[in-house]
């Protein structure tokens, strides 16, 4: 029976019942403003220092990469100038004792001087360069030292999500328009490999060199973009995954229609009520973006440990509001050599980091993505008292979630029956994201929550965990619409963010206008 007395939440907020008008106000941001409306996401994240530490945005030049076709000189000139400036910078700061912002400011000054001197010599036998042309060359030289070099102009384009380089050709994928192909982004395969290894050194992962001995390498670029490169393909290949939205909160997901105001409150309440959450979906569905946003809803009084194979959450960096004390662990690739027991020397996996991470006495653990045997320590941490922990997992279809969990557990050596019991005791809520890519037919990419399940702590027919569909699509609406109240609704109400008396009222209205999709011809 519903409690008729108003509940005071953990923040002293008393949620009032809501009707259709209230929901309409929420959809326009006029009701329940627990946070100010955030600005749109920046086109590119602020560059980071070579050590991986974030520099002050004010101290880093706000530059846009220069397309090669706009340069009046060949890229070999940029490389030569970059080498000269790097040599001079090393002379000025041989021990690298300067603060990174100061070092970059000095590099920018040295670059301007070097380009001016070179342009004076160039003008003796050629038409003098304009000030704008010299500025483009200087920017390209700086990019070669501290940013993405020849590829930086592609990464700086609005809406870029992935840059895929196959030999000398690049394919750029955007979130709101079709793929674009650039015929030549390097003069040779050796130049591309040199670029990869320079970026690896800038990332602070100098041991990760792309060679025939280590034909696969992964690292972060100075702006946080994730790079994977390989020599095992028919031509040297590089894939750069750009993080367009790194400092966002859950409010932005409402603006982008990945969730609606009801789901915002529901999921935030789940976080604050310390439910164990699993975020799943197909590749590119926005799992990390949602997990990052939910992580920013953890109360600042708590302690958080994040475990990732590649740093993508950035929850240890300042966000839109104060967060918990966060220790961000990142796995480490090997140097290609084998150690005792045929283990890769220097390799540290997520599973390896669990024991150390738990000794930090964190109140919660977040795993960026569960892919392998780390599923068992993750579920054990959730089951043994790690309330409020979260992780993501790749699943192609909503109905395959439990099967995928069991598969990973059995691959880690567990019996199927034991896996079922561990899953039931560990996970409270599963959030499934759907990904619709319509850029090829004139539309855009849609990423939204379509299903939310409660996982009960009992096993049912066939020994499988029992689940309840809390939100699911309905005819004409592919996004998540309320279906059933969770068994833990009392705990959610205590947060002051949801109330059972209005959570189910006119559930379709929460999404506002229908999803704008392109009709297939």
C-alpha positions in Angstrom: 0.0 0.0 0.0 1.3 3.4 -0.9 2.5 5.6 1.9 0.2 8.7 2.0 2.6 10.8 4.1 5.1 12.9 2.3 8.7 11.6 2.6 11.6 13.8 3.4 14.6 12.8 1.3 18.2 12.6 2.3 18.7 16.1 1.0 15.7 17.5 2.8 13.6 17.6 -0.4 9.9 16.6 -0.3 8.8 15.5 -3.8 5.3 16.6 -4.7 2.9 14.5 -6.7 3.0 15.3 -10.4 0.4 15.5 -13.1 0.6 16.0 -16.9 1.3 19.8 -16.6 4.1 19.1 -14.1 5.6 16.6 -16.5 5.4 19.1 -19.3 7.2 21.7 -17.2 9.9 19.1 -16.4 10.4 18.5 -20.0 11.1 22.2 -20.5 13.4 22.4 -17.5 11.0 24.5 -15.4 10.4 22.0 -12.5 12.6 20.1 -10.2 15.7 22.0 -11.1 18.1 20.2 -8.8 21.0 21.6 -10.9 21.2 24.5 -13.4 20.8 23.7 -17.0 24.3 22.8 -18.3 25.7 24.3 -21.4 26.1 22.3 -24.6 29.1 19.9 -24.7 32.4 21.4 -26.0 33.6 20.4 -29.4 36.9 19.1 -28.0 38.2 18.4 -24.5 41.0 20.5 -23.1 44.4 19.0 -23.9 46.3 17.2 -21.2 49.9 17.3 -20.1 52.3 14.7 -21.5 52.2 13.0 -18.1 48.5 12.5 -18.4 47.5 15.1 -15.8 45.0 17.7 -16.8 46.3 21.1 -17.3 44.4 24.3 -16.6 42.2 25.2 -19.5 43.3 28.8 -19.3 46.9 27.8 -19.6 46.5 25.7 -22.7 46.2 27.5 -26.1 42.8 27.1 -27.6 43.9 25.9 -31.0 42.2 24.2 -33.9 44.2 21.8 -36.0 45.2 23.0 -39.5 44.1 20.8 -42.4 47.1 19.8 -44.5 45.6 21.3 -47.6 45.6 24.8 -46.0 49.3 24.6 -45.3 51.5 26.3 -47.9 54.4 23.9 -47.3 54.8 20.1 -47.2 54.5 18.2 -44.0 58.2 17.5 -44.0 58.8 21.2 -43.3 56.5 20.9 -40.2 58.4 17.9 -39.0 61.8 19.6 -39.4 60.6 22.7 -37.5 59.1 20.5 -34.8 62.4 18.7 -34.4 64.3 22.1 -34.1 61.8 23.5 -31.5 61.9 20.2 -29.5 65.7 20.4 -29.4 65.6 24.0 -28.3 63.0 23.3 -25.7 65.1 20.4 -24.3 68.0 22.9 -23.9 65.9 25.3 -22.0 64.3 22.7 -19.8 66.7 19.7 -19.8 65.3 18.1 -16.6 61.7 18.8 -17.5 61.3 20.7 -14.2 59.0 23.4 -15.6 55.3 23.1 -14.9 53.5 21.7 -17.9 51.5 24.9 -18.7 54.8 26.9 -18.6 56.6 24.4 -20.8 53.8 24.6 -23.4 53.8 28.4 -23.3 57.6 28.3 -23.9 57.2 25.8 -26.7 54.6 28.1 -28.3 57.0 31.1 -28.1 59.9 29.1 -29.5 57.6 27.8 -32.3 56.6 31.3 -33.3 60.3 32.4 -33.3 61.4 29.4 -35.3 58.6 29.8 -37.9 59.3 33.5 -38.3 63.0 32.8 -38.9 62.2 30.1 -41.3 59.7 32.3 -43.2 62.3 35.0 -43.6 64.7 32.6 -45.3 61.9 31.1 -47.3 60.9 34.5 -48.7 64.4 35.0 -50.2 63.5 32.7 -53.1 59.7 32.5 -52.8 56.7 34.7 -52.4 56.6 35.9 -48.8 54.1 34.2 -46.5 51.2 36.1 -45.0 50.8 36.4 -41.3 47.9 34.0 -41.5 49.9 31.4 -43.4 52.8 31.7 -40.8 50.2 31.2 -38.0 48.9 28.0 -39.6 52.4 26.7 -39.9 53.1 27.5 -36.2 49.9 25.8 -35.1 50.8 22.7 -37.1 54.2 22.6 -35.5 52.7 23.0 -32.0 50.1 20.2 -32.9 53.0 17.9 -33.9 54.6 18.5 -30.5 51.7 18.4 -28.1 48.5 17.4 -29.9 47.5 15.1 -32.7 49.9 16.4 -35.4 48.6 15.8 -38.9 45.4 14.2 -37.7 44.5 17.0 -35.2 42.4 18.9 -37.7 40.2 15.9 -38.1 39.8 15.4 -34.3 38.9 19.1 -34.0 35.9 18.8 -36.4 32.5 19.3 -34.8 30.7 16.0 -34.1 33.6 13.7 -34.7 33.4 10.3 -32.9 35.9 8.1 -34.6 38.9 8.6 -36.9 39.9 5.3 -38.6 43.2 5.3 -40.6 43.8 2.5 -43.0 47.3 2.9 -44.4 47.4 6.5 -45.8 43.6 6.9 -45.9 41.4 8.1 -43.1 37.7 7.6 -42.6 36.0 10.0 -40.2 32.7 9.1 -38.5 30.4 11.7 -37.0 27.4 11.4 -34.7 25.1 13.5 -36.9 26.2 13.0 -40.6 27.6 10.3 -42.9 31.2 9.1 -42.9 33.8 11.2 -44.7 37.0 9.8 -46.4 40.3 11.7 -46.7 42.6 10.2 -49.3 45.9 11.0 -47.7 46.8 11.7 -44.1 50.4 10.5 -44.2 53.1 10.4 -46.9 54.1 6.9 -46.0 53.4 4.0 -43.7 56.6 4.7 -41.8 55.3 8.2 -41.2 52.1 6.9 -39.7 54.0 4.5 -37.5 56.3 7.3 -36.4 53.2 9.4 -35.5 51.8 6.5 -33.4 55.0 6.1 -31.4 55.3 9.9 -30.9 51.7 10.0 -29.5 52.5 7.0 -27.3 55.5 8.8 -25.8 53.4 11.9 -25.2 50.8 9.8 -23.3 53.5 8.8 -20.8 53.5 5.3 -22.1 56.9 5.3 -23.8 57.3 1.5 -23.5 54.3 1.1 -25.8 56.0 1.3 -29.2 54.4 0.0 -32.4 57.0 -2.4 -33.8 57.1 -5.8 -35.4 57.9 -7.2 -31.9 54.8 -5.5 -30.5 52.4 -5.1 -33.4 49.5 -3.9 -31.4 49.4 -0.9 -29.1 46.8 1.2 -27.2 47.1 4.5 -25.4 45.5 7.9 -24.8 46.3 11.0 -26.7 46.9 14.3 -24.8 43.2 15.3 -25.2 42.0 12.0 -23.8 41.1 10.3 -27.1 41.7 6.6 -27.1 44.1 5.2 -29.8 44.4 1.6 -30.9 47.0 0.8 -33.6 48.2 -2.4 -35.3 50.6 -3.8 -37.8 48.7 -7.0 -38.1 46.3 -5.6 -40.7 47.1 -5.5 -44.4 48.4 -1.9 -43.9 49.3 -0.1 -40.7 46.0 0.9 -39.1 44.9 3.3 -36.4 41.5 3.9 -34.8 41.0 7.0 -32.6 37.9 7.1 -30.4 37.3 10.7 -29.4 35.5 11.6 -26.2 33.3 14.4 -27.2 31.5 14.6 -23.9 33.9 14.1 -21.0 32.7 16.5 -18.4 29.0 16.0 -18.8 26.5 15.1 -16.1 23.2 13.3 -16.1 21.3 16.5 -17.0 23.0 16.6 -20.5 21.7 13.1 -21.2 18.2 14.5 -20.8 19.0 17.3 -23.2 20.3 14.8 -25.7 17.2 12.6 -25.2 19.3 9.6 -24.1 17.0 9.5 -21.0 14.0 11.5 -20.0 13.3 13.5 -16.7 11.7 10.4 -15.1 14.6 8.2 -15.9 17.0 10.9 -14.7 15.3 10.9 -11.3 14.9 7.1 -11.2 18.5 6.3 -12.1 19.9 9.1 -9.8 17.7 7.6 -7.0 19.2 4.2 -7.7 22.7 5.6 -7.4 21.9 7.4 -4.1 20.0 4.4 -2.7 23.2 2.3 -3.4 21.7 -0.1 -5.9 24.2 -2.2 -7.9 23.9 -1.1 -11.5 24.9 -2.9 -14.7 24.8 -0.7 -17.9 24.6 -2.8 -21.1 24.2 -2.3 -24.8 25.8 -2.8 -28.2 29.0 -1.2 -29.2 28.8 2.6 -29.5 25.5 2.8 -27.6 26.7 5.2 -25.0 27.3 2.9 -22.1 30.4 4.8 -20.9 28.7 8.1 -21.2 25.8 6.9 -19.0 28.1 5.3 -16.5 30.2 8.5 -16.3 27.1 10.5 -15.7 25.8 8.1 -13.0 29.2 8.2 -11.3 28.9 11.9 -11.0 25.7 11.4 -8.9 27.6 9.6 -6.2 27.5 11.7 -3.0 30.8 13.6 -2.3 31.1 12.1 1.2 31.9 8.7 -0.3 35.1 7.0 -1.6 35.2 5.6 -5.1 37.6 3.3 -7.0 37.4 3.1 -10.8 39.0 0.2 -12.7 39.4 0.5 -16.4 41.4 -1.1 -19.2 41.6 2.3 -20.9 40.9 5.5 -19.1 37.5 6.8 -20.2 35.5 7.7 -17.1 37.6 10.6 -15.8 35.6 10.6 -12.5 38.8 11.6 -10.6 38.7 14.9 -12.5 36.6 17.9 -11.5 33.1 17.6 -12.8 30.0 19.8 -13.0 29.6 19.4 -9.2 31.6 18.1 -6.2 32.1 14.3 -6.3 33.6 11.6 -4.0 37.3 11.1 -3.4 38.2 8.9 -6.4 41.1 6.7 -7.1 41.3 5.9 -10.8 43.1 2.6 -11.7 44.1 1.8 -15.2 45.2 -1.5 -16.5 48.6 -1.7 -18.2 49.6 -3.5 -21.4 52.7 -5.6 -21.5 55.9 -4.8 -23.4 55.5 -7.9 -25.5 57.9 -10.1 -23.5 57.0 -13.2 -21.5 57.7 -13.8 -17.9 57.4 -16.8 -15.6 54.4 -18.9 -16.2 54.1 -17.6 -19.8 52.5 -14.4 -18.5 53.1 -11.2 -20.4 55.7 -9.2 -18.7 54.5 -5.9 -17.3 50.8 -6.7 -18.0 48.3 -5.6 -15.3 44.7 -6.6 -15.9 41.5 -5.3 -14.3 41.2 -8.6 -12.4 44.8 -8.1 -11.1 43.8 -4.7 -9.8 40.8 -5.8 -7.8 42.6 -7.0 -4.7 44.6 -3.7 -4.4 41.6 -1.5 -5.2 39.5 -3.2 -2.4 42.2 -2.4 0.1 41.5 1.3 -0.5 38.3 0.8 1.6 36.2 2.4 -1.1 32.5 2.6 -0.5 31.9 1.8 -4.2 33.7 0.2 -7.1 33.1 1.1 -10.8 34.5 -1.0 -13.6 34.6 0.8 -16.9 33.8 -2.4 -18.9 33.6 -6.0 -18.0 35.0 -8.2 -20.8 36.5 -11.3 -19.3 37.4 -12.9 -16.0 37.1 -9.7 -14.1 33.3 -10.4 -14.0 33.8 -12.7 -11.0 35.6 -10.3 -8.7 33.2 -7.5 -9.8 30.1 -9.6 -8.9 31.7 -10.8 -5.7 32.5 -7.2 -4.7 28.9 -6.3 -5.3 27.5 -9.3 -3.5 29.8 -9.0 -0.5 28.9 -5.5 0.5 30.0 -3.3 -2.4 26.5 -1.6 -2.5 26.2 1.1 -5.2 28.9 -0.4 -7.5 28.5 -0.1 -11.2 30.0 -1.5 -14.5 29.2 -1.8 -18.2 29.1 -4.8 -20.4 28.7 -5.4 -24.1 25.4 -7.1 -25.0 23.8 -7.1 -28.4 20.1 -7.8 -27.3 18.2 -7.1 -24.1 17.1 -10.7 -23.7 20.7 -11.9 -23.8 21.9 -10.1 -20.7 21.8 -13.0 -18.2 23.2 -15.4 -20.8 26.1 -13.0 -21.4 26.8 -12.7 -17.7 26.7 -16.5 -17.3 29.0 -17.0 -20.3 31.7 -14.7 -18.8 31.4 -16.4 -15.4 31.8 -19.9 -16.8 34.7 -18.8 -18.9 36.3 -17.6 -15.6 35.9 -21.2 -14.2 32.5 -21.0 -12.4 29.8 -23.6 -12.7 26.6 -22.4 -14.3 24.5 -22.9 -11.2 27.0 -20.9 -9.1 27.0 -18.2 -11.7 23.3 -17.9 -11.5 23.3 -17.5 -7.7 26.2 -15.0 -7.8 24.4 -12.8 -10.5 21.1 -12.9 -8.5 22.8 -11.8 -5.3 25.0 -9.1 -6.8 23.1 -7.1 -9.4 20.0 -5.0 -8.6 19.3 -3.0 -11.8 20.2 -3.5 -15.4 20.0 -0.6 -17.8 20.0 -1.4 -21.6 20.9 1.3 -24.2 19.7 1.0 -27.8 21.8 2.4 -30.7 20.2 3.5 -34.0 22.6 4.8 -36.6 20.7 6.6 -39.4 23.5 8.7 -40.7 23.7 6.6 -43.9 20.1 7.6 -44.8 20.2 11.3 -44.0 19.5 11.0 -40.2 21.7 11.0 -37.2 22.8 8.6 -34.5 20.3 7.9 -31.7 21.3 6.5 -28.3 18.7 6.0 -25.7 17.7 3.8 -22.7 15.1 1.4 -24.0 14.9 -1.2 -21.1 15.5 -1.3 -17.4 15.2 -4.5 -15.4 15.2 -5.4 -11.7 17.3 -8.5 -10.9 15.8 -10.3 -7.9 18.0 -12.1 -5.3 16.3 -15.4 -6.0 16.6 -17.9 -8.8 13.6 -19.0 -10.7 12.7 -21.6 -13.3 15.7 -23.4 -14.7 17.9 -22.0 -11.9 18.2 -18.6 -13.7 17.9 -15.3 -11.9 14.4 -13.8 -11.7 14.0 -10.4 -13.4 11.2 -7.8 -13.7 10.8 -5.4 -16.6 10.6 -1.9 -15.0 10.8 0.2 -18.2 10.4 -1.1 -21.7 9.4 0.1 -25.2 5.8 0.3 -26.2 4.1 0.3 -29.7 5.2 3.5 -31.4 7.7 4.4 -28.7 11.1 2.6 -28.9 12.4 4.3 -25.7 11.9 3.1 -22.2 8.4 3.6 -20.8 7.3 2.8 -17.2 5.9 -0.7 -16.8 6.3 -1.9 -13.1 7.4 -0.5 -9.8 10.6 -2.0 -8.4 10.5 -4.0 -5.2 12.9 -1.5 -3.7 10.7 1.5 -4.3 10.8 2.4 -0.6 14.5 2.9 -0.8 14.1 5.1 -3.9 11.5 7.3 -2.2 13.8 7.8 0.8 16.2 9.7 -1.5 13.5 12.3 -2.1 13.9 12.0 -5.9 10.9 9.8 -6.8 7.5 9.1 -5.5 5.3 6.1 -6.4 2.2 8.4 -6.6 3.4 10.1 -9.7 6.1 7.8 -11.2 3.5 5.9 -13.3 1.3 8.9 -14.3 1.0 9.2 -18.1 4.4 7.5 -18.7 4.5 8.3 -22.4 4.5 12.1 -21.7 7.9 12.0 -20.0 9.6 11.6 -23.4 7.9 14.6 -24.9 7.8 14.7 -28.8 8.2 11.4 -30.6 11.7 10.3 -31.6 12.7 11.8 -34.9 13.8 9.0 -37.1 14.3 8.8 -40.8 11.9 6.5 -42.7 13.7 3.8 -44.7 12.8 3.9 -48.3 
